[in-house]
């Protein structure tokens, strides 16, 4: 059996989405900025896709900017605001658990003279609001916080943050890559100035993203070129992928509650069974509201890579953290920020479900996991030491 439980990294393209995209590879292939018939055909498709996305977000079509990824949308938002508003101040705020697309952009801006405050989170990965309030300054121009974390799935208090930023006239950017299509998101109503997301997290293809920019928010040019996307993101429009993203998002919001309930039921079943059958584990973020299909579990006294590879040999795909930083030997910065010791953070796996995940696949994963953990712990000197009651000082994190 082959089981794919790495949907927070990327999802399978829905067949209906692929069907909607196909004509724009060979039948309608004109550049949408061309003034002839071929351009008009594809231009209409882009316009309709933009309107569809705007309607879903209760936004205006001109507030929708197409990008090549969520990471590009994050960069366009953060760098564009920093450049456009630096005359007002050079202090910017984020959290300690952001995706590398945000975290590394903030670090990079420090080299340009910006002061960065990274607000800590609690043991569930939720930003500590008292610390956030303390971090605010007169020269703060930007706050960027993810909607829900990509590794542990916990939601952040976005609307509470938005209320504060609005009162202080601070630009507020939200990375909604993991939540778009899974919960209702209305940026203007929620007080969000900029919102980024990516199609491949809700069964559209990889290589297409969106940045919502509220009317009235200035955004400096980051990429120079032509006049596409209102001169805010030049480059020839990726028509098939734009069509695919709009179709996938439309399908996701239509089936939102049904998919949420299914994923949550399967995740809870999975976590309950693993908790009963495998000792010395910790389900990360369980004390807070989480994405329904995300389960981050720390298996004490083991290495994530060995578990991951053994699961892969059984045809089961999971992750040891964010796909964008999985080649690093360093423990997850998210887990460390949540207070998980480095030696245990290394033993954490992320299981992420989708609308295609079945109970049969979850049962197979549970049985395989029980077998693998038992085998690896039998080989682990740390596990033997723990069983001999010599590691009690770090066993109860």
N, C-alpha and C positions, 0 to 999 in steps of 0.2 A: 504493500500500500504506500502511496505517496501522499503526504499531508503537508499542506502549506500553512504555517502559522506565523508568518512574518509580514502581515498585511500593513503594519505601521511603517514598514520600509517601502513597500509598493504593493499594488493590487493588480489582479488579473483584469484585463480590459473586457468589459461586458460585450457580449455578442451584438446586442442592439446598438451599442456605441460604435463598434467597428463597422457595422452595416451603414450607419449614418455617415461615417467618415469616408468610406470607400470611393464614392463618386468624385470626391475632391482631390484624389490622387491622379486620376487619368481622364475623367470625363469633363470636369470643371476645374481646369488647372491654371487659369489666368491669374496674373498678379492683381490683387484687388484694388491696387492704386492705378492700374492702367485704365485709360479712358475709353477703351473699345468694349465690344460685346463680351469678350472673354473675361475682362476685368469686372464688368458689371455683374456677371453671374456669381463670381466668388465674393465680390464686394457685398452683395446682398446677403450671402451666407454669413459673413462676418458681422454685418449689421444686425441680423436676426439673432445670432448667438450672443452678441453683446446685450441686446434687449432682453433676451431670456435670462441671462445672469443678473442683470439689473433688476428685473422684476422679482426674482427670487430673493434678492437682498433688499428689496424695496428702496432701490437706489436709482440714480439717473444713468442712462447709457454712457454719457461722457465721463462718468466717475469710474468706469471700468477700463483698466489698462491691462492688455495682454502681455505676458512675459514668457520666458522660456522655462521657468521653474519657480518653485516657492522660494528658493534661495535668492534668485535674482529679484523677486518681488520684495523680499526682506531688505536686500541691499539697496534697491531703488528707493524704498521708503526711508530707511535710516540715513543713508548718505545724502539723499535728496533733501531731507529736512535739515540735517546738520549744516549742509552748505547754504541752504536758503535762509536759515534763521540764526546763523552764528553771530550776526550783529546784535542779537538780543541776549545772547549768552552762550556759554560753551560747556554747560553741565547737562549730562544726559544720564538717564536711569534705566536699568534693566534688572533682571533677577539673576540669581546664581545658577539657575537650571535651564537656561535657554538653549535652543538648538544652536549648533555651531554657526549657522548662517547669520544668527543674531549676535551670539556671544563673540565670535571672532571679528565681526564688523565693529562692534563696540571697542574691542581691544585695539583694532587697527586705527580707529579714530583718535585714540589716545596719542598716537604718534603725530597727529595733526593739531595737538594742543587741546583736545577736549578732555574734560574731567568726567570720569565714569564712576557711578555708584552702582554696585551690584547688590541688590537687596536680598538678604538671606530668606530661606524657607524653613518651615517646620518639619517635623518627622514624617509628614505625609507628602511633602513636596509642595505645600501651599505657601505662597508668599506671605510673610509676616507683615500685616498692615501697619502696625505701630512703627516698625522699622522703615517701611516705605514713607510714612508721613514725616519721620525724622529726616529722611534723605532729601526731601524737597527743599529747594532754595529759590531765591529770587531770580537767579540766572539759569534755572532749569528750563530747557526748551523742548525736551523730548522724553517720553516714557515709552518703552517698548517691552511688552510682556506677552508671552504665549497664552493662548486660550486654554489649551490642555497640553500636558507634557507628553512628548513622544515616547519616552521610556517607561514611565509608570502610569500615565493616563490621567493624572489628577488635574482637575479644573482649577483655574485661578479666579479670584474675585474681580472679574473684568468690569462689571457695572459699578462696583464700589470704587475702583480705581478711576474709571471714566468720570464719575461724579466729581472727584477731587481735581483731576486734571482740567476739567471744563471750568471749574470755579477759578482756577489759577491761570487759565488761558495757556496751558501746556499742550503741545501736540501729543496725541496718544495713538501709538501703533500697536496692533495686535497680530501676532502670527497665528493664523487659524488653520494651518496646514492639516492638523490632525482632527479638527472638529467640523470643517466644512462638509455639508451633506449628512452630518450625523445629529446635529442639533440646529434649531432655528437661530439664525444670525441675521440681525438687522442693524448694520453699523450705525446709521444715524440715530435710531431709537436708543441704541445702547451707549451712545456717546463716543463712538470710535471714529477717529479721523482717518486712519489708514488701516487696511486689513489685507493681509496676504494669504494666498492659498494655492494649492497645486492639484492638478487634475488626477495624478496617478495614485492619490490616496482614496479616491472614490470611484475607481473602475474606469477612468479615462486613461489615455496613454501617458507615459513619461515624456517630459519635454515641453509641457505647457502649464503656465501658471497665470495668476491674476493678482493685480494690486488694485484694490478699491481705494480711491482718493476722494475724500469729501470735497465738494465744491467750496472754494474759498481758502483751501489749504495750498500754500505755495510749495512747489517741489522743483528743486534745481535739477538741471540736466546732469545726468551721470554718464550717459552714453551719447555721443554726438553722431549725427547722421542725418537721415531724411526726416520727413514730417509725419511718419506713422505714429499712431497712438497719441495724437495731439502734440507731437514733438517731444513727448515725455519718454518714449521708448522706441527709438528708431529701429528699423530692420523690417524686411519683408514679412508680412503676416503669414503665420503657419496655419493656413486655412483648414486643412483636414483636422488638425489637433484642436483648433478653436471650436470647430463644429462638434468634435468628440467631447470636449470638456463641457460644453453647454448641454449636450444630450445626457451625459453621465450625471451632471448636477441635477438636472430636471428629474431624472429617474430616482436619484438618491433622496431628494426631498419628498417625492411622492410616496416612497416606501419607508420613510424615516422611522416611524414608530415601530413598524413591523420588524425592521432589521435591528433596531436598538433592543427590543424585547428578546429577540432570538439570540443575539450575541451575548446579552447580559445573562440570560438563562444558562447558556452553554459555559460561559466564563465562571459563573458561580458554582456550577456543577463540577467543573474542572478543578477549581481551587478547593472545594470541599473534599473531593476525593483525594487529591494530592496531600492535603493537610492530614487526612485520616491515615494515609498509607505511608507517608514519608516523614520521619522525625526531623527535628532541627531545621525547619525552614521558616522563612518570613515572607509574607505577602506584602509587598511594598505599596504604600499609598492606600491601603484598605480602609483607613479611617476617614477618608474624604471622598467626595463625589469623584468618580472616575469614568473614563470612556468605557462603554460596555464591553468592548472586545479586547481590552488590554489587561494583561496579567503579568506583572513583574514579580518573580519569585527568587529569593535568595536561598540557595542550598549551602548551608554552612559546611566548611572544611573541604570544599571542592573548588576546582577551577572551571569557569564557564566554558572555556574553549574545549576541554575534554568532554564535557556533557554535550555541547553543541555538535561536535564531530561524531560522537556515538549516536546521537539522535539522527544525524544526517545519514549515517550508515543504515539506519532503519527506514529511511525515506521521509524523515520528519524535518521540516525546515523551521527553525526558530532563530532568535537573535540574542546576542550577548549584550546588546545595547543599541544605540542609534546606528543606522546603516552608514551615516556620514562620518562616523568616527570609529567604526568597528575594526579598522586596521591598526588602531593604537593599542599598545600594551598597557597603557595607563588605565586605572579603574575609572568607571563612569563618574564624571564631574557631578552629574545629577544625584547619584546615590551618595557620594561623599557629602554633598551639600545637605542631604537629608539626615546626615549623622551616622550613616552606615560605615563601619570600619573598612579600611581598604582591603584587608584580607578576606572579608566577606563580600564586599562589592564585586570582587573578581569572580565570585561564585554565583552570579545572578544571571538568569535567563529571562528574556521577554517573549511571551507568547501573545500573538495578536491575531484576532479572528476577523472574518469577513462574512458577508451574507451567504457565501458559498460553503462555509464551514459546517460540517455535519457532526451529529453526536457519535456516529461510528468512528469518525476521525479523532474525536476527543477521547473516546474510550481506548483506541489504539495508542494514542499518545500517552495516556495515563499508565497503561500496562508497560509500555516501553520505558517510560521514565522511572517507574518503580524498579524495574530490572537494572537499568543503567546506573541509577544512584547507588543501589545496593552493591553492584559490582565495583564501582569506582571507590566507594567508601571502604570496601574491604582492602583496597590497595593503598588507602590514604593513611600515612603515619599520623597526620593531624587528627583524623577520626579516631584512631586507636588511642591517642593521647587523651582526647576528649572523653572517650568511654571509660578511661582509667581515672576520670575526675581530676584531670590536671589542667583543664582549660576553662574552668568555671568563671574565671574573671572576665572573659570576653564572650561567653556563650549567650548572654542575656541581653544583647543590644536591642 
